[in-house]
Amino acid sequence: MVVVEILKERDYHTVESRDGASAMKAFSAFPVIDLVITDVGLPNGMNGRQLPTLLERSGQELPYCSLPVTLRTRC
């Protein structure tokens, strides 16, 4: 993911998840998360707007950013 690569180049620690359920597990494994960046459309039933709401229910307020992803190909 481009965003992850850019953040790592700038010495940020990142945690990458493939869907909402694995993001919830990652959140449990890392007690301090400062920012959540999520795609609006996630696979496997949870969307990018639901994820921050569920994470906040665990008791930590999180700033988050939902990014719509557009894939473009060259013709």
N, C-alpha and C positions, 0 to 999 in steps of 0.2 A: 504494500500500500504506500502510495506516495507520501501521505501525511505522516505515517510512521517513520519513513526514511528521513524526511526533513527534520522531524523532532529528534531522532537519534543523532543526526549530524550536528545538532545543536546541544548535545549532551543531556537531553531529557530522557528519563526512564519511561518506557512505554509498555503497556500491556495490551496485546492484540487478541481479539476474540472473533470467532467466525459467525456467531449469532447471539441473540439476546440471552439465551440460557447459559452459554459459556461465559458471557460477560458477567452474569450474576454470580457464577462460580468464581471467576477471577476477582470480583469485588470482595467476596468473602475471604479470599486468600491474601489480599493486600489491604491492610487496615487503613491506609492513607492513600486516597486518590484525590488529586486536586482538580482534575478536569476530565469530563467525558466528551469524546468526539464520536458521534455515531452517524451512520447513514440513515436516511429517513426510512428506506425500505430494507428490512433485515429478513433473512430466511428463517424458516421454521416457526412462524406464528407470532413473533413479537416484532413490533415496529420500533423505529428510532424515537418515536414520541413516547411510547410506553416505557421504554427502558429507564430513562432518568426518573420517571415517577416511581417505578418499583425500587430503584436504588435509593431514592430519598426516603422511602418508607422504612428503610433500615436504620434511619436516624441521622444520617449525615447529609447536610445540604451540599449539593454539587452544582457548580457551574457546568453547563453543557452546551454543546453546539451540534445541531443536526445539519448534515451536509447532503444535499441531493447529489447523487452521482450520475453522471452522464458518460456513457461509453461512446467513443467516436472511432470510426475506422476510416482508413483512406481507401478511396475507390480507385 
